Amino acid sequence: MFRMLSLLTFTCILIASKGSAQSLISGSVYAETGEVLYANVSVQPTNIGTSTDENGQFHLSINKEGEYTLFVSALGYKPWQRSLSLKKKESLDMGSIYLESSVLGLDEVVVTGTMKETFVTASPIKVEVITAKYLEKTISPTNIVEGIKMVNGVQEVVACGVCFTNSISINGLPGPYTAILMDGAPIYGNLASVYGLNGIPTMIIDRFEVIKGPSSTLYGSEAVAGVINIITKSPASQPLLAVDIMGTSHLESFGSLAISPKMNKWKGYIGLNYAYINDFDDQNEDGFGDVANLDRISLFTKWMMERKNGKPFTIAAKYYYEDRRNGVEAFLKNRAYHSLRGSDTVYGESIYTKRAELFGTYALATKADIKIDYSLSHHVQDSYYGSDNYDAKQSILFANFLWKHSADKHDFLFGATARWQLYDDNTVATATFDSIDQGMINQPDEQFIPGVFVQDEWRISSRLSLLNGLRFDHYHEHGPILSPRINLKYKLSEWTTLRTNMGTGFRIVNLFTEDHAFVTGQRQVEILESLRPERSLNGALNFHHLFLLGKGQGTIDIDAFYTYFTNKIVPNYDTPGKILYANAEGYAQSRGIGLGIQYEFAIPLSFNIGFNLLKVTETAPDEQGNKEARAIEFAPNWSQVATANYQWKKKGITMAYTLNLTGPMTLPLVFDLDENGQPLSRPRPTQSKPFAFQNLQLTKTIKKWNGHIYVGIQNLFNYRQSYSPLVGFNDPATAPGFSPYFDTAYAYSPIHGREFYLGIRWQTTK
């Protein structure tokens, strides 16, 4: 018995002596937002590792002395490492370890997918985020349309080769299929999407969130292809004063000035943005300017109230004015367009746009999580396209009442929407026959659209969540419309996530505000039947994987998507001089595969590559009744976007390279004219060739005065489409632009050549 007790005592002493020989490593992990919880901490080349606790702290024990590397990694942050030399019984306190945010954006907060704040990685809906800081360091865009091209599968579509109106296309679908939101409110109606999107300066943007695929369950009509939610800057996080001014080699000038005052409980943000282009440039020698001239000014203000209950109360307003013009040189020279608007001898297009917006959020001071998102917009367009006058206005009033409620593993969202909109113009779009006077009278289109929706996010387990939703809208002309959706998210592992979603979309068409070709050029519009709402059925699959490779980290995204349309309204350009509209007798399809790879090296270098393979077709019976599929115009077969960023920290220099590749796309059937002014027997090519835009930018940080100087080249290799976007401009029988064959619909890319730019940003400390 005594021997057994002695042996036990000796064993305990031996274990204790071995334990006392261990070395200890401790520390705390922080980021800009505070402690980093559950970060991975490991000692290499051993298998010893742990995670930070709820206070961001960690403790590790090492049995042997020697040379080691301490490695710290966390989702959404750059990996951190430090070489160590440990001795026996040494206690090494690493102090505070600071992790830098990763450009992979995995820790970004998003709200668009579910109408509630969540992290990118936690969202059951795949949401892509582009921040204003990332744009500034990459391409320094002057408006949202230029910045959105950084997202794989999202493109700018040019609709007119004279005034260069544009829209945003997602996965090859036309611009009106994309819902544009401002702080969650659908503020941009069909008329505003023609020119108003260019009036959203990056000055006011904190970030924008992109969802591809129908989102009509939450956002109603116009959300068939997807949603782009522009999140404006928070006044609380802005410097007192900020300035950004840029000039280009094409004699263009852009600038913004912003201040952030405080008034008692209110924090504000006030910004002024301008754009000025007044240079006639005709490199393709078709007699018309290669870029639209314009004077643009935008005023923006946003105010946030600090409330005792901590609930949000924001109100924002924006006013936008643009004087856009282009045409022959005589129309633009010395601003002659002021007196030549509507001329039938000197062709030009002149568009005056005035737009006012009011939007915000108010959360009720109740225990229940109830808030109201609201928006009001009024858009006026006064324009001439040659001698044709087009005056239009559209007003939209929107309110969204939301109640969020959690119960056990369910997060419910109940909503009721009310949307009133008024559209009026001087065309047949708002004309009706008066049976009493036996003539046509103007009758503005006024609609009130009520809707309700419900959503349930069910956390079935730590790995599996299910999101279901259903929306009901009522239209006076079309009756009730139901829009369901279902989303499933499954975490295969800590670093791998699978998302799948199915749903329906619908779209009410306001034809004359969506297709610009009816007011520019000499094509006539014919509506062959009463147009019914378009409906769509969508399915998508997303595979997301975070990986560690070498001393860096990256992500892989694979997307597969399919959308099936019925009642699709497709403009037919095959008849020269006409655009024919009708609901498709068959069906239309959009399907494709997307691949995205991001990687961030341990050195300050990162890259992002995205590739989209796409096929968008309409299937309808031919003259013999046989079903025939044809490609829809302006939808590229494939596209690619790539960016690379390198930081030379010692010199405070950031270098960025961007590439946009666009594959072949189907083009309208158009015919050039011979020397006698008659159409040639053979049309122009009905399919474009692949083209590329490449940009370079260098940004120098000057810490002494808290500013940046940036210089860059857009369209590095001076790409221009080989054909003029115009047809019939050389008719010898008429003045340029007034030929019956004149057409502006062959614009499939910008024709602005290489451009150098130089800018300066400065701000006070926050």
C-alpha positions in Angstrom: 0.0 0.0 0.0 2.8 2.4 0.9 4.6 1.6 -2.4 1.5 2.4 -4.4 1.1 5.7 -2.6 4.8 6.6 -3.2 4.4 5.7 -6.9 1.3 7.9 -7.3 3.0 10.8 -5.6 6.1 10.5 -7.8 3.9 10.4 -10.9 2.1 13.6 -9.9 5.4 15.4 -9.2 6.7 14.3 -12.6 3.6 15.5 -14.4 3.7 18.8 -12.5 7.4 19.3 -13.4 6.7 18.6 -17.0 3.8 21.1 -17.0 6.0 23.7 -15.4 8.4 23.3 -18.3 5.8 24.5 -20.8 6.0 27.9 -22.5 2.9 30.0 -22.6 1.7 32.4 -25.4 -1.2 34.7 -24.8 -2.7 37.8 -26.5 -5.8 39.6 -27.7 -7.1 39.9 -31.3 -8.7 43.2 -32.4 -9.9 44.8 -35.6 -11.2 48.3 -36.4 -14.7 47.3 -35.1 -13.4 45.8 -31.8 -12.6 42.4 -30.5 -12.4 39.5 -33.0 -14.2 36.6 -31.5 -13.4 33.0 -32.4 -10.4 33.8 -34.5 -8.2 30.8 -35.4 -4.8 30.9 -33.6 -2.1 28.3 -34.4 1.6 27.7 -33.8 3.4 26.4 -36.9 4.9 23.9 -37.7 3.1 22.2 -34.8 -0.6 21.1 -34.7 -1.2 23.2 -31.6 -4.0 25.7 -32.0 -7.0 27.4 -30.3 -9.6 30.1 -30.9 -10.1 33.5 -29.3 -12.8 33.6 -26.6 -15.8 36.0 -26.3 -13.3 38.8 -25.3 -11.0 38.2 -28.2 -8.3 36.6 -26.0 -6.3 33.4 -26.4 -3.8 31.2 -24.5 -1.5 28.5 -25.9 0.9 26.1 -24.3 4.1 24.8 -26.0 6.1 21.9 -24.6 9.4 22.5 -26.4 11.6 25.5 -26.9 12.4 26.5 -30.4 11.6 28.7 -33.4 7.9 29.0 -34.3 5.5 31.1 -36.3 2.3 32.3 -34.6 -0.5 32.4 -37.2 -3.9 34.2 -36.7 -6.8 34.1 -39.2 -10.4 35.1 -39.1 -13.2 35.3 -41.6 -13.2 38.7 -43.3 -9.7 39.7 -42.3 -6.2 39.4 -43.7 -4.1 36.6 -42.1 -1.5 37.7 -39.5 1.7 36.0 -38.6 4.8 36.6 -36.5 8.0 34.6 -36.0 8.8 33.6 -32.3 11.8 32.3 -30.4 10.5 30.4 -27.3 12.5 29.3 -24.3 11.5 26.9 -21.6 9.1 28.1 -19.0 8.8 31.4 -20.9 5.5 33.3 -20.8 5.1 35.4 -23.9 2.4 38.1 -24.0 1.8 39.2 -27.6 -0.4 42.1 -26.5 -3.0 43.4 -28.9 -2.9 41.8 -32.4 -4.6 44.0 -34.9 -6.2 42.4 -38.0 -6.8 44.4 -41.2 -10.1 44.0 -43.0 -9.9 41.8 -46.1 -10.9 43.1 -49.5 -12.8 39.8 -49.9 -15.7 41.6 -48.2 -16.8 38.6 -46.2 -17.5 40.6 -43.1 -19.6 43.3 -44.9 -23.1 43.9 -43.5 -25.9 43.5 -46.0 -29.6 44.2 -45.9 -31.0 43.6 -49.4 -31.5 39.9 -49.4 -33.8 39.6 -46.4 -34.5 43.3 -45.4 -32.6 42.8 -42.2 -28.9 43.4 -41.3 -26.7 40.3 -41.6 -23.2 39.5 -42.7 -22.4 38.4 -46.3 -21.4 34.9 -45.1 -24.5 34.5 -42.9 -27.1 35.7 -45.5 -29.3 32.9 -46.9 -29.3 35.0 -50.2 -26.1 35.5 -52.1 -25.4 39.2 -52.0 -22.4 40.9 -53.7 -21.1 44.1 -52.2 -18.9 46.8 -53.7 -17.9 49.6 -51.3 -17.1 53.2 -52.2 -13.6 52.9 -50.8 -12.9 50.0 -53.2 -14.2 51.9 -56.2 -12.0 55.0 -55.3 -8.9 52.8 -55.2 -9.7 51.0 -58.4 -11.4 53.1 -61.1 -12.7 56.3 -59.5 -16.1 56.3 -61.2 -18.2 59.4 -61.4 -21.6 57.7 -61.1 -23.2 54.4 -60.2 -23.4 53.1 -63.9 -19.6 53.3 -64.2 -19.1 51.5 -60.8 -21.6 48.7 -61.3 -19.5 47.2 -64.1 -17.1 45.9 -61.5 -19.7 43.1 -60.7 -19.5 39.9 -62.7 -22.5 39.5 -64.9 -23.6 43.1 -64.6 -23.2 45.4 -67.6 -24.0 48.8 -68.9 -26.2 48.7 -72.0 -26.1 51.7 -74.3 -29.5 52.4 -76.0 -28.8 55.3 -78.2 -25.8 56.3 -80.4 -26.5 60.0 -80.1 -27.5 60.9 -76.5 -25.9 57.7 -75.1 -28.7 56.9 -72.7 -27.8 53.7 -70.8 -29.2 51.1 -68.4 -28.0 48.4 -66.1 -28.3 44.8 -67.3 -28.0 41.7 -65.0 -27.3 38.4 -66.7 -28.2 39.7 -70.1 -31.7 40.9 -69.3 -32.7 44.4 -70.4 -32.2 47.3 -67.9 -35.9 47.7 -67.0 -35.8 44.2 -65.5 -33.4 45.5 -62.7 -34.9 47.2 -59.7 -32.8 50.1 -58.5 -33.3 50.9 -54.8 -32.0 53.8 -52.7 -31.6 52.7 -49.0 -34.0 49.9 -49.7 -36.8 52.0 -51.3 -37.7 51.5 -55.0 -37.3 55.1 -56.0 -36.3 54.9 -59.7 -39.3 54.3 -62.0 -39.2 53.5 -65.7 -38.8 57.1 -66.8 -35.9 57.8 -64.4 -34.1 54.7 -65.6 -33.6 56.3 -69.0 -31.3 59.2 -67.8 -31.7 59.4 -64.0 -29.2 56.6 -63.1 -26.3 58.8 -64.4 -27.3 61.3 -61.8 -26.4 59.1 -58.8 -22.8 60.3 -58.0 -20.4 58.0 -56.1 -20.1 60.9 -53.6 -23.3 59.8 -51.8 -22.6 56.1 -51.9 -21.3 54.0 -49.0 -21.7 50.8 -50.9 -24.1 49.0 -53.3 -25.5 45.5 -52.9 -26.3 43.3 -55.9 -28.7 40.3 -55.9 -29.0 38.4 -59.2 -32.3 36.7 -59.9 -35.9 37.6 -59.3 -36.7 39.3 -56.1 -40.3 40.3 -56.7 -41.3 38.7 -53.4 -39.8 41.6 -51.5 -39.5 44.3 -54.1 -42.4 43.8 -56.5 -42.3 44.6 -60.2 -39.1 45.5 -61.9 -37.1 43.0 -59.8 -37.1 40.3 -62.4 -33.4 40.2 -63.3 -32.3 41.3 -59.9 -31.9 44.2 -57.4 -29.2 46.9 -57.0 -29.6 48.5 -53.6 -27.6 51.7 -53.2 -26.7 52.3 -49.5 -26.0 56.0 -49.0 -23.4 57.3 -46.6 -24.1 57.5 -42.9 -23.7 61.1 -41.6 -22.3 59.8 -38.3 -19.2 58.3 -40.0 -18.3 61.2 -42.4 -15.6 63.9 -42.0 -16.5 67.5 -41.4 -15.4 68.4 -44.9 -14.5 66.4 -48.0 -13.6 67.5 -51.5 -13.0 65.4 -54.7 -12.2 67.1 -58.1 -11.2 65.3 -61.3 -10.4 66.4 -64.9 -9.9 64.4 -68.1 -8.0 64.6 -71.4 -11.4 65.0 -73.1 -11.8 68.4 -71.3 -14.3 66.9 -68.9 -14.6 68.0 -65.3 -16.2 66.3 -62.3 -16.3 67.4 -58.7 -18.0 67.1 -55.3 -18.0 69.0 -52.1 -19.5 67.5 -48.9 -19.9 68.7 -45.3 -21.2 66.9 -42.2 -22.7 69.3 -39.7 -24.2 68.4 -36.3 -27.3 70.0 -34.8 -28.2 68.8 -31.3 -29.5 65.3 -31.8 -29.1 65.4 -35.5 -26.1 64.5 -37.6 -26.2 65.6 -41.2 -24.5 65.1 -44.5 -24.7 67.7 -47.3 -23.1 67.1 -50.7 -22.9 69.0 -54.0 -21.8 67.2 -57.1 -21.3 68.5 -60.7 -20.3 67.2 -64.1 -19.3 69.3 -67.1 -18.6 68.0 -70.7 -18.6 70.5 -73.5 -16.3 69.2 -76.3 -17.2 68.0 -79.8 -15.2 64.9 -80.7 -16.0 62.9 -83.9 -13.3 60.3 -84.3 -15.5 57.8 -86.2 -16.3 60.7 -88.7 -20.1 60.1 -88.9 -20.7 63.8 -88.3 -22.1 63.3 -84.8 -20.3 63.7 -81.4 -18.8 60.6 -80.0 -19.9 61.5 -76.5 -22.9 63.4 -75.1 -22.2 66.9 -73.8 -23.8 67.8 -70.5 -24.1 70.1 -67.6 -25.1 68.2 -64.5 -25.6 69.2 -60.9 -26.8 67.1 -58.0 -27.6 68.2 -54.4 -27.9 65.6 -51.7 -28.5 65.7 -48.0 -29.1 63.1 -45.3 -29.9 63.5 -41.7 -29.9 61.0 -38.9 -31.4 61.5 -35.4 -29.9 60.0 -32.3 -32.8 58.6 -30.3 -32.7 57.3 -26.7 -34.2 54.0 -27.9 -31.4 53.6 -30.5 -33.9 53.0 -33.3 -33.2 54.6 -36.7 -34.8 57.8 -37.9 -33.3 59.1 -41.2 -34.5 61.5 -43.8 -32.7 62.1 -47.1 -33.3 64.3 -50.2 -31.7 64.7 -53.6 -32.2 67.2 -56.4 -30.8 66.5 -59.8 -30.6 68.6 -62.9 -29.0 67.7 -66.2 -28.7 69.5 -69.6 -27.7 66.7 -72.0 -27.2 67.3 -75.7 -25.5 65.8 -78.8 -25.8 65.9 -82.5 -23.9 67.5 -85.4 -21.2 70.0 -84.7 -23.4 73.0 -85.7 -25.9 72.0 -83.1 -23.3 72.0 -80.3 -20.9 74.7 -81.3 -21.1 77.8 -79.0 -24.1 76.2 -77.3 -26.2 76.8 -80.4 -28.6 74.0 -79.3 -30.4 76.5 -77.0 -31.9 78.1 -80.2 -31.9 75.0 -82.4 -33.9 72.6 -80.2 -36.6 71.1 -82.4 -34.9 72.2 -85.6 -35.8 70.3 -88.8 -32.6 71.2 -90.6 -29.8 70.9 -88.0 -30.1 67.6 -86.1 -29.5 67.4 -82.4 -30.9 65.8 -79.3 -31.4 67.9 -76.3 -32.7 66.6 -73.0 -33.4 68.7 -69.9 -34.0 66.5 -66.8 -35.2 67.7 -63.4 -35.6 65.2 -60.6 -36.4 65.5 -56.9 -36.3 62.7 -54.4 -37.2 62.3 -50.7 -36.6 59.0 -48.8 -35.8 57.6 -45.4 -36.6 55.3 -42.6 -38.5 55.7 -39.3 -38.7 53.0 -36.7 -41.5 53.2 -34.2 -40.7 53.6 -30.5 -42.3 50.3 -29.6 -41.1 47.0 -28.2 -42.0 45.4 -31.4 -39.5 45.9 -34.3 -41.7 48.0 -36.6 -40.4 50.5 -39.1 -41.5 52.4 -42.2 -39.4 52.9 -45.3 -40.7 55.7 -47.5 -39.8 57.5 -50.8 -41.2 60.2 -53.0 -39.9 61.1 -56.4 -40.9 63.5 -59.1 -39.1 63.3 -62.5 -39.6 65.7 -65.4 -38.1 65.3 -68.9 -38.2 68.1 -71.5 -36.5 66.8 -74.7 -36.2 67.1 -78.4 -35.0 64.3 -80.7 -34.4 66.1 -83.9 -37.6 67.9 -84.6 -39.7 65.6 -82.4 -40.6 66.8 -79.0 -41.0 64.4 -76.1 -42.2 65.8 -72.7 -42.8 63.4 -69.9 -43.2 63.4 -66.1 -43.5 60.6 -63.6 -44.3 60.8 -59.8 -43.9 57.9 -57.4 -45.0 57.7 -53.8 -44.0 54.6 -51.9 -44.3 53.3 -48.4 -43.2 50.0 -46.9 -44.4 49.0 -43.5 -42.2 46.3 -41.9 -42.6 44.2 -38.8 -39.8 41.9 -37.8 -40.5 39.2 -35.2 -38.4 36.3 -33.9 -39.8 33.2 -32.3 -37.6 30.2 -31.4 -35.7 29.4 -34.6 -37.8 31.5 -36.9 -37.2 35.1 -38.0 -40.5 36.5 -39.5 -40.9 39.5 -41.6 -44.3 40.9 -42.3 -44.8 43.7 -44.8 -47.4 45.9 -46.4 -46.6 48.2 -49.3 -48.5 51.0 -50.9 -47.3 52.5 -54.3 -48.9 55.3 -56.2 -47.5 56.4 -59.5 -48.5 58.9 -62.2 -47.0 58.9 -65.7 -47.8 61.4 -68.4 -46.3 62.4 -71.7 -47.2 63.9 -75.0 -47.3 60.7 -77.0 -49.9 58.0 -77.8 -48.7 56.3 -74.6 -51.2 58.4 -72.6 -53.7 59.2 -75.3 -57.2 57.7 -75.4 -60.2 58.0 -77.6 -63.0 60.2 -76.5 -66.3 58.7 -77.7 -68.1 62.0 -77.1 -65.9 64.4 -79.0 -64.8 61.6 -81.3 -61.1 62.4 -80.9 -58.0 61.6 -79.0 -57.5 63.2 -75.6 -54.6 63.0 -73.1 -55.2 60.7 -70.1 -52.3 60.3 -67.7 -51.6 56.8 -66.5 -52.4 56.7 -62.7 -52.0 53.6 -60.7 -52.3 52.6 -57.0 -50.7 49.3 -56.2 -51.2 47.8 -52.8 -49.3 44.7 -51.7 -48.5 42.5 -48.7 -45.8 40.0 -48.2 -44.5 37.6 -45.5 -41.1 35.9 -45.1 -39.9 33.3 -42.7 -36.2 32.5 -42.1 -36.0 29.2 -40.3 -32.7 28.2 -38.8 -33.3 24.4 -38.9 -29.8 23.7 -37.5 -26.4 25.3 -37.2 -25.7 24.2 -40.8 -29.1 24.4 -42.4 -31.5 27.4 -42.9 -34.6 27.8 -45.0 -36.1 31.1 -46.2 -39.7 31.1 -47.6 -41.6 34.1 -48.8 -44.8 35.1 -50.5 -46.0 38.4 -52.0 -49.5 39.5 -53.1 -49.9 42.6 -55.3 -53.1 44.0 -56.9 -53.1 45.9 -60.1 -56.3 47.6 -61.4 -55.8 46.4 -65.0 -54.3 43.0 -64.3 -55.8 41.9 -61.0 -54.0 40.0 -58.2 -50.4 38.7 -58.8 -48.7 36.2 -56.5 -44.9 35.9 -56.2 -43.5 33.1 -54.0 -39.9 32.2 -53.4 -37.9 29.6 -51.4 -34.2 29.7 -50.5 -32.1 27.1 -48.9 -28.6 27.6 -47.4 -26.5 24.6 -46.2 -23.0 24.9 -44.7 -21.1 21.9 -45.9 -18.2 22.9 -43.6 -17.0 26.0 -41.8 -15.5 27.3 -45.1 -18.0 26.0 -47.7 -21.6 27.1 -48.2 -24.2 25.9 -50.7 -27.2 28.2 -51.5 -30.1 27.4 -53.8 -33.2 29.5 -54.6 -36.3 29.3 -56.6 -39.0 31.9 -57.2 -41.2 33.8 -59.5 -41.0 37.3 -60.9 -43.4 39.6 -62.6 -43.2 42.9 -64.5 -45.7 45.5 -65.5 -44.4 47.2 -68.7 -44.4 50.9 -69.3 -43.3 50.6 -72.8 -42.7 54.2 -73.8 -40.5 54.9 -70.9 -38.4 51.8 -71.4 -37.4 51.6 -75.0 -35.6 54.7 -76.1 -35.6 53.8 -79.7 -39.2 55.0 -80.2 -38.2 58.7 -79.8 -34.7 58.7 -81.4 -34.1 57.8 -85.0 -36.9 57.3 -87.6 -38.3 53.9 -86.5 -42.0 53.7 -85.9 -43.5 51.8 -83.0 -46.3 49.3 -83.6 -48.0 47.6 -80.7 -49.6 44.4 -82.1 -51.8 43.5 -79.1 -52.7 44.5 -75.6 -49.6 43.8 -73.6 -50.0 41.4 -70.6 -47.7 41.3 -67.5 -44.5 39.3 -68.0 -44.0 36.4 -65.7 -40.9 34.5 -64.9 -39.8 31.3 -63.0 -36.2 31.2 -61.7 -33.9 28.7 -60.2 -30.3 29.3 -59.1 -27.5 27.5 -57.3 -24.5 29.0 -55.6 -21.4 27.3 -54.3 -19.1 29.4 -52.1 -15.8 28.3 -50.6 -13.3 30.1 -48.6 -9.7 28.7 -48.8 -6.3 29.3 -47.3 -3.4 29.0 -49.8 0.1 29.6 -48.8 0.1 32.7 -46.6 -3.0 34.2 -48.3 -6.7 33.5 -48.4 -9.4 33.6 -51.1 -12.9 32.7 -52.2 -14.4 30.7 -55.0 -18.0 31.3 -56.2 -19.8 29.1 -58.8 -23.2 30.1 -59.9 -25.7 28.4 -62.2 -29.0 30.1 -63.0 -32.0 29.6 -65.2 -35.0 31.9 -65.8 -38.1 30.9 -67.9 -40.3 33.7 -69.2 -43.9 33.7 -70.3 -45.7 36.7 -71.9 -42.3 38.1 -72.5 -42.4 41.4 -74.4 -39.5 41.4 -76.9 -38.9 44.3 -79.4 -38.5 43.1 -82.9 -36.1 45.2 -85.0 -36.2 42.9 -88.1 -38.6 45.1 -90.1 -36.6 48.1 -91.3 -38.0 51.4 -90.0 -40.2 49.8 -87.4 -40.1 48.3 -83.9 -42.8 45.7 -83.3 -44.0 44.9 -79.8 -46.1 41.9 -78.7 -46.2 39.3 -76.0 -44.2 36.3 -77.2 -46.4 33.4 -78.4 -43.8 31.0 -77.1 -41.4 31.6 -74.3 -38.0 33.1 -73.5 -35.1 31.7 -71.5 -32.0 33.1 -69.8 -29.5 30.6 -68.5 -25.9 30.6 -67.7 -23.0 29.8 -65.4 -20.8 32.2 -63.5 -17.4 31.7 -61.9 -15.7 34.1 -59.5 -12.3 33.8 -57.8 -10.8 36.3 -55.3 -7.4 35.9 -53.7 -5.5 38.1 -51.2 -1.8 37.4 -50.8 0.1 38.0 -47.6 1.9 40.8 -49.4 -0.4 43.7 -50.2 -1.6 42.2 -53.5 -5.1 41.0 -54.3 -7.0 40.1 -57.5 -10.6 39.3 -58.5 -11.6 37.4 -61.6 -15.1 36.7 -62.7 -16.5 35.0 -65.8 -20.1 34.7 -67.0 -21.3 32.3 -69.7 -24.8 33.3 -70.9 -27.5 32.4 -73.3 -30.7 34.5 -73.7 -33.2 33.3 -76.3 -36.8 33.7 -77.4 -38.6 30.7 -78.8 -41.7 31.4 -81.0 -43.5 29.7 -83.9 -42.3 30.7 -87.4 -44.5 31.2 -90.4 -44.9 27.5 -90.8 -45.8 27.1 -87.1 -42.5 25.5 -86.2 -40.9 26.6 -83.0 -37.8 28.6 -83.6 -35.3 30.0 -81.1 -33.5 33.3 -81.7 -31.0 35.2 -79.6 -32.2 38.4 -77.9 -30.4 41.5 -79.0 -27.6 43.1 -76.8 -27.2 40.0 -74.5 -23.5 38.9 -74.7 -22.7 35.3 -74.9 -20.1 35.7 -72.3 -18.4 38.4 -70.2 -15.4 38.7 -67.9 -14.3 41.2 -65.3 -10.9 41.2 -63.6 -9.2 43.5 -61.1 -5.8 43.6 -59.4 -4.7 45.8 -56.6 -1.2 46.3 -55.2 -0.3 48.6 -52.2 3.2 50.0 -51.9 2.7 50.8 -48.2 6.1 52.4 -47.7 5.4 55.0 -50.4 1.7 55.2 -49.8 0.8 54.2 -53.3 -2.0 51.9 -54.5 -1.9 50.6 -58.1 -5.0 49.1 -59.7 -5.7 47.4 -63.0 -9.2 46.5 -64.3 -10.4 44.5 -67.3 -13.9 44.2 -68.8 -14.3 41.7 -71.6 -17.5 41.4 -73.5 -18.3 38.5 -75.8 -20.3 38.5 -79.0 -23.9 39.6 -78.9 -26.8 39.7 -81.3 -27.4 43.1 -82.9 -30.4 44.6 -84.7 -30.9 44.2 -88.4 -29.8 47.5 -90.1 -28.7 48.5 -93.6 -26.2 51.1 -94.6 -26.9 53.4 -97.5 -25.2 53.6 -100.9 -24.1 56.7 -102.6 -27.6 57.3 -103.9 -29.2 57.1 -100.4 -30.7 53.6 -100.9 -30.2 50.7 -98.5 -27.6 48.2 -99.4 -28.7 44.6 -100.2 -26.6 43.2 -97.4 -27.1 44.3 -93.8 -24.5 45.1 -91.2 -23.2 42.2 -89.1 -25.9 41.0 -86.8 -23.4 39.8 -84.3 -20.7 41.9 -82.6 -17.1 40.9 -82.1 -15.6 40.5 -78.6 -14.1 43.7 -77.2 -12.2 44.7 -74.1 -11.9 47.8 -71.9 -8.8 48.0 -69.7 -8.0 50.7 -67.1 -5.0 51.6 -64.9 -5.0 53.8 -61.8 -2.4 55.0 -59.4 -3.4 56.6 -56.1 -0.9 58.4 -53.8 -1.8 58.9 -50.2 -0.4 62.2 -48.6 -0.8 61.8 -44.9 0.4 65.3 -44.0 -2.8 66.9 -45.3 -5.0 63.8 -45.2 -5.5 63.6 -48.9 -5.0 61.5 -52.1 -3.9 62.3 -55.6 -5.0 59.8 -58.3 -4.1 59.5 -61.9 -5.4 56.9 -64.4 -6.0 55.8 -68.0 -9.5 54.6 -69.1 -9.8 52.4 -72.2 -6.0 51.7 -72.3 -5.9 50.4 -75.8 -8.3 52.9 -77.3 -11.1 50.5 -78.2 -14.0 51.8 -80.4 -16.7 49.7 -82.0 -15.8 49.3 -85.7 -19.1 50.6 -87.0 -20.7 53.9 -86.2 -23.7 53.4 -83.8 -25.7 55.4 -86.4 -27.3 54.3 -89.7 -28.5 56.5 -92.5 -26.5 59.5 -91.3 -25.1 59.9 -94.9 -28.3 60.1 -96.9 -27.5 62.6 -99.7 -31.2 63.5 -100.1 -31.6 64.9 -96.6 -29.7 66.8 -93.9 -27.8 64.4 -91.5 -30.2 62.9 -89.0 -33.4 63.5 -91.0 -33.2 60.6 -93.4 -36.2 58.1 -93.2 -33.4 55.5 -92.7 -31.7 57.3 -89.8 -31.4 54.9 -86.9 -29.4 55.0 -83.6 -30.0 51.4 -82.5 -26.6 49.9 -83.5 -24.9 51.1 -80.3 -23.6 48.1 -78.4 -20.7 49.7 -76.6 -19.4 53.2 -75.8 -17.3 54.8 -78.5 -15.4 57.1 -76.2 -11.7 56.6 -76.9 -8.7 56.4 -74.6 -8.9 59.0 -71.8 -6.4 60.2 -69.2 -7.6 61.6 -65.9 -6.2 63.3 -62.8 -7.9 63.9 -59.5 -7.5 65.0 -56.0 -9.3 64.0 -52.8 -9.0 65.8 -49.5 -10.9 65.6 -46.2 -10.6 66.7 -42.6 -10.1 64.1 -39.9 -13.2 62.5 -38.6 
